[in-house]
Amino acid sequence: MSQRPDDHRRKWDRAEYEKLAEDRKRDERESKEEEESGKKGPPVKRELLKQREYKIDLDSKLGKSIVINKSTPTSQSGGYYCNVCDCVVKDSINFLDHINGKKHQRNLGMSMRIERSSLDSVKQRFDFNKKKMEEKKKEYDMAARMQELAEEEEKLKEYRREKRKESKRKIDEVDDSGEVNDEMAAIMGFSGFGTSKKK
């Protein structure tokens, strides 16, 4: 502090505070060294990011209502539950963001780095896709397809025949009831109700 009573400004002892600062720095260095030597081992080797092998079910809860009370577990408390991170996300867009996010991938044991593609891996992928397409073509059997088309045509013809028979039945019913109408027309003084069909 200041020696003079008329000086209102506070004075600091620089030597004392420099000593305190050096002690603090020394303590921080020692604690860092202890953390590095004791707690840290070799860095964790994480898997490279890979494609998901399962389909995410986003549509099963659409249009459904759920009763939630105090004893309802978090996995059933509405929204989308992530069992890896043990959290609930309220809507599908945020759920997809969470699943593709850094925290979720880390909990799965993957880093956010992807495998670098080489020329050989790209060629293998092309071959794999070609084989897949060839298998689909083999499954597409021409004879079976032609048989299916013939069956569909037969069903369509049968449906049309039934329609024609139905319409003929309706016309016959109208004709049967038309005899009474002819008598009525004769009583009323005209020959018919405008039908073009002749008996």
C-alpha positions in Angstrom: 0.0 0.0 0.0 0.9 3.6 -0.4 3.0 5.4 2.3 1.4 8.7 1.8 -2.0 9.3 3.4 -3.0 11.9 0.8 -2.6 9.5 -2.1 -6.0 7.8 -2.6 -4.8 5.3 -5.2 -4.1 1.8 -4.2 -0.6 0.5 -4.8 0.3 -3.2 -5.3 3.4 -5.1 -4.4 4.6 -6.4 -7.7 7.1 -8.9 -6.3 4.5 -10.6 -4.2 2.1 -11.1 -7.1 4.8 -12.2 -9.5 5.7 -14.9 -7.0 2.0 -16.0 -6.7 1.7 -16.2 -10.5 4.8 -18.3 -10.8 3.5 -20.7 -8.1 0.2 -21.0 -9.9 1.9 -21.8 -13.3 4.1 -24.4 -11.6 1.1 -26.1 -10.0 -0.7 -26.1 -13.4 2.3 -27.7 -15.1 2.6 -30.4 -12.4 -1.1 -31.2 -12.6 -0.9 -31.5 -16.5 2.1 -33.8 -16.2 0.3 -36.0 -13.7 -2.8 -36.2 -16.0 -0.7 -37.1 -19.0 1.3 -39.7 -17.2 -1.5 -41.3 -15.1 -4.8 -41.1 -16.9 -3.9 -41.0 -20.6 -2.8 -44.2 -22.3 -2.4 -44.7 -26.0 -5.1 -42.9 -28.1 -8.3 -44.8 -28.8 -8.4 -46.3 -32.3 -11.9 -45.9 -33.7 -13.4 -47.6 -36.7 -13.8 -45.7 -39.9 -17.3 -44.5 -40.8 -19.3 -47.1 -42.7 -22.7 -47.4 -44.3 -25.7 -48.4 -42.1 -26.8 -52.0 -42.7 -30.3 -51.7 -41.3 -33.3 -49.6 -42.2 -34.5 -46.9 -39.8 -38.2 -47.1 -39.0 -39.6 -43.6 -39.1 -43.1 -44.4 -40.2 -44.3 -46.8 -37.5 -45.4 -44.0 -35.1 -47.1 -41.8 -37.6 -50.7 -41.0 -36.7 -50.6 -42.8 -33.4 -51.3 -41.3 -30.0 -49.5 -42.5 -26.8 -50.7 -42.1 -23.2 -47.7 -41.0 -21.1 -47.7 -40.9 -17.3 -45.1 -40.6 -14.6 -44.1 -44.2 -14.6 -43.7 -44.5 -18.4 -40.1 -45.5 -19.3 -38.1 -43.0 -21.4 -38.0 -45.4 -24.3 -41.8 -45.2 -24.6 -42.3 -41.6 -23.7 -43.1 -40.3 -27.1 -40.7 -39.4 -29.9 -37.9 -41.4 -31.2 -35.7 -43.2 -28.7 -32.0 -43.9 -29.3 -30.9 -46.9 -27.3 -27.2 -46.2 -28.0 -27.2 -42.7 -26.5 -30.2 -43.3 -24.2 -32.0 -40.2 -25.3 -35.4 -39.3 -26.8 -35.7 -37.0 -29.9 -39.0 -35.5 -30.6 -39.2 -35.5 -34.4 -38.0 -37.6 -37.3 -35.7 -35.0 -38.9 -33.8 -34.4 -35.6 -33.6 -38.1 -35.0 -31.9 -38.6 -38.4 -29.6 -35.7 -37.6 -28.8 -37.3 -34.2 -28.1 -40.8 -35.8 -25.8 -39.3 -38.4 -24.1 -37.0 -35.8 -20.8 -37.0 -34.1 -21.9 -38.0 -30.6 -23.9 -41.0 -31.8 -21.2 -42.3 -34.0 -18.7 -41.9 -31.2 -20.9 -43.9 -28.9 -21.0 -46.6 -31.6 -17.2 -46.6 -31.7 -16.7 -44.9 -35.0 -14.8 -41.8 -36.0 -16.2 -39.4 -38.4 -13.5 -40.2 -41.0 -14.3 -42.3 -44.0 -12.2 -44.8 -45.7 -10.2 -43.4 -48.6 -11.3 -45.2 -51.8 -8.6 -46.7 -54.0 -8.9 -47.7 -57.7 -9.2 -51.4 -56.8 -12.0 -50.8 -54.3 -14.0 -48.8 -56.9 -13.5 -51.5 -59.5 -14.7 -54.2 -57.0 -17.8 -52.1 -56.3 -18.6 -51.8 -60.0 -18.2 -55.6 -60.4 -20.4 -56.2 -57.4 -23.1 -53.9 -58.8 -22.9 -55.5 -62.3 -23.4 -59.0 -60.7 -26.4 -57.7 -58.8 -28.0 -56.3 -62.0 -27.4 -59.6 -63.8 -29.1 -61.5 -61.0 -32.1 -59.2 -61.2 -32.3 -59.9 -65.0 -32.2 -63.6 -64.4 -35.0 -63.3 -61.9 -37.0 -61.5 -64.6 -38.0 -64.6 -66.5 -39.7 -63.7 -69.8 -41.9 -66.8 -70.0 -43.2 -66.3 -66.5 -43.9 -62.7 -67.2 -45.8 -63.6 -70.4 -47.9 -66.1 -68.5 -48.7 -63.4 -65.9 -49.8 -61.0 -68.6 -52.0 -63.7 -70.2 -53.6 -64.4 -66.9 -54.3 -60.7 -66.3 -55.8 -60.4 -69.8 -58.0 -63.4 -69.1 -59.2 -61.9 -65.9 -60.0 -58.6 -67.7 -62.0 -60.5 -70.4 -63.9 -62.4 -67.7 -64.7 -59.1 -66.0 -65.9 -57.6 -69.2 -68.1 -60.6 -69.9 -69.7 -60.4 -66.5 -70.3 -56.7 -67.1 -72.1 -57.4 -70.4 -74.2 -60.1 -68.8 -75.1 -57.8 -66.0 -76.1 -55.0 -68.4 -78.2 -57.5 -70.5 -80.0 -58.7 -67.3 -80.8 -55.1 -66.4 -82.2 -54.5 -69.9 -84.3 -57.6 -69.7 -85.7 -56.5 -66.3 -86.6 -53.1 -67.8 -88.3 -54.9 -70.7 -90.3 -57.1 -68.4 -91.5 -54.0 -66.5 -92.0 -52.3 -69.8 -95.2 -54.3 -70.6 -97.0 -52.6 -67.8 -95.7 -49.3 -69.0 -97.1 -50.0 -72.5 -100.5 -50.6 -71.0 -100.2 -47.4 -69.0 -99.1 -45.5 -72.2 -102.1 -46.7 -74.1 -104.4 -45.6 -71.3 -102.7 -42.2 -71.2 -102.8 -41.8 -75.0 -99.3 -42.1 -76.2 -97.3 -45.0 -77.6 -94.1 -45.1 -75.5 -91.6 -43.4 -73.3 -89.0 -42.7 -76.1 -87.2 -46.0 -76.2 -85.7 -46.9 -79.6 -85.9 -50.6 -79.0 -88.7 -52.4 -80.9 -90.2 -55.7 -80.0 
